[in-house]
Amino acid sequence: MYSNQRSSVQKKNFSPGFTLIELLVVLVILGIIGVTVAPRILGKPDEAKKIKAATTIEAISTALKLYKLDNGAYPTTSQGLEALVRKPESGNTDNWQEGGYLEKGKVPRDPWGNPFVYMCPGVHGDFDIISYGADGAPGGEGKYADIKSWEIE
């Protein structure tokens, strides 16, 4: 009788699960993975914003080309990109597309929240579109580099 009680007690104390050492090993492995992977992941937001800026510039360029097809010329610098969402009061806009040329009926900002710079005629083409990057100022390198319509491939 005594031996039966003892074996049942031993069975109750045994439970499947992780030991403290196994948990520590897993935490160390996760720490190593985190240390090696985190810098790569954290460095990508700046690159993603540059790609988004370039993609938005391409979308604006397409809208400008559609505007020119309808109206015979690109919006002037003074009319700006607003001409893509609101019919300009001056110039030949008889065929201006109702609803505008950009989605959501507003001129997008760059991923850093700054307006795109638009010039027509452009120095490098029929028009130039520029995002001044993270700092919002001309020039710069890395995340502060300008994204320019004539440099997008």
C-alpha positions in Angstrom: 0.0 0.0 0.0 2.8 2.4 0.9 4.5 1.8 -2.4 1.4 2.5 -4.4 1.0 5.8 -2.7 4.5 6.7 -3.4 4.3 5.9 -7.1 1.2 8.0 -7.5 2.9 10.9 -5.8 5.8 10.6 -8.2 3.5 10.6 -11.2 1.8 13.8 -9.9 5.2 15.6 -9.6 6.2 14.7 -13.2 4.7 17.0 -15.7 5.6 17.6 -19.3 7.0 21.1 -20.0 10.1 23.1 -20.3 12.8 23.4 -17.7 14.4 26.7 -16.7 17.5 25.8 -18.7 15.5 25.0 -21.8 13.7 28.4 -21.5 17.0 30.2 -21.1 18.5 28.5 -24.1 15.5 29.6 -26.2 15.8 33.2 -24.9 19.5 33.2 -25.8 18.7 32.0 -29.3 16.0 34.6 -29.7 18.4 37.2 -28.5 21.0 36.2 -31.0 18.5 36.3 -33.8 17.2 39.7 -32.7 20.7 41.2 -32.5 21.5 40.0 -36.1 18.2 40.7 -37.7 17.0 43.9 -36.0 19.5 46.2 -37.7 18.5 44.9 -41.1 14.8 45.4 -40.4 15.3 48.8 -38.8 17.3 50.2 -41.7 14.6 49.5 -44.2 12.0 52.2 -43.4 14.2 54.9 -45.0 14.6 52.8 -48.2 10.9 52.1 -48.3 10.1 55.8 -48.0 12.5 56.6 -50.9 10.8 53.9 -53.0 7.3 55.3 -52.1 8.5 58.8 -53.1 9.7 57.6 -56.4 6.5 55.7 -57.0 4.4 58.7 -56.2 6.5 60.9 -58.5 5.8 58.4 -61.3 2.1 58.5 -60.5 2.1 62.3 -60.6 4.1 62.2 -63.9 1.4 59.9 -65.4 -1.3 62.3 -64.2 0.5 65.2 -65.8 0.8 63.4 -69.1 -3.0 62.7 -69.1 -3.6 66.4 -68.2 -1.5 67.4 -71.3 -3.4 65.0 -73.5 -6.7 66.6 -72.5 -5.5 70.2 -72.4 -2.6 70.5 -74.8 0.0 71.6 -72.3 1.2 70.7 -68.8 0.1 72.9 -65.9 2.4 75.9 -65.4 4.6 76.2 -62.4 2.3 78.8 -61.0 -0.7 76.5 -61.5 1.2 73.8 -59.8 0.1 70.2 -59.1 -3.2 71.6 -57.8 -4.2 71.8 -61.5 -4.4 68.0 -61.3 -7.2 68.1 -58.8 -8.9 71.5 -59.3 -9.6 73.0 -62.7 -7.3 76.0 -63.2 -8.9 79.4 -63.8 -6.5 80.3 -66.5 -5.1 78.5 -69.6 -6.7 76.1 -72.0 -8.7 73.8 -69.7 -11.8 73.2 -71.8 -11.2 69.4 -71.8 -10.2 69.3 -68.1 -11.2 65.9 -66.8 -14.1 66.1 -64.3 -12.9 64.7 -61.0 -9.3 65.5 -61.7 -6.3 63.4 -62.6 -5.2 62.1 -59.2 -6.8 59.5 -56.9 -8.6 60.8 -53.8 -8.9 64.3 -55.3 -5.9 65.7 -53.6 -2.2 66.3 -54.4 -0.2 63.7 -52.5 2.7 64.7 -50.2 6.0 62.9 -50.1 6.4 60.1 -47.4 7.9 62.6 -45.0 4.9 64.9 -45.2 6.4 67.6 -47.4 4.9 68.8 -50.7 6.5 67.8 -53.9 8.3 70.6 -55.9 6.9 71.0 -59.4 8.5 73.1 -62.2 7.2 73.4 -65.7 9.0 73.9 -68.0 11.6 71.8 -66.2 15.3 72.1 -66.3 15.7 68.3 -67.0 12.6 67.7 -69.1 9.1 69.0 -69.9 8.6 69.1 -66.2 10.6 68.4 -63.0 9.2 66.9 -59.8 11.3 66.7 -56.7 11.0 65.3 -53.2 13.6 66.9 -50.9 13.8 63.7 -48.8 13.6 63.3 -45.0 15.0 66.8 -44.2 12.8 68.6 -46.6 15.8 70.7 -47.9 17.6 70.6 -51.2 20.6 68.3 -51.4 21.7 65.7 -48.9 22.8 62.1 -48.9 21.3 58.8 -47.6 17.8 59.3 -46.2 18.2 63.1 -46.8 18.9 62.7 -50.5 16.5 64.3 -53.0 14.3 62.0 -55.2 14.1 63.6 -58.7 11.8 62.7 -61.5 14.6 62.7 -64.1 16.6 60.2 -62.1 13.9 57.6 -61.6 14.4 54.5 -63.8 
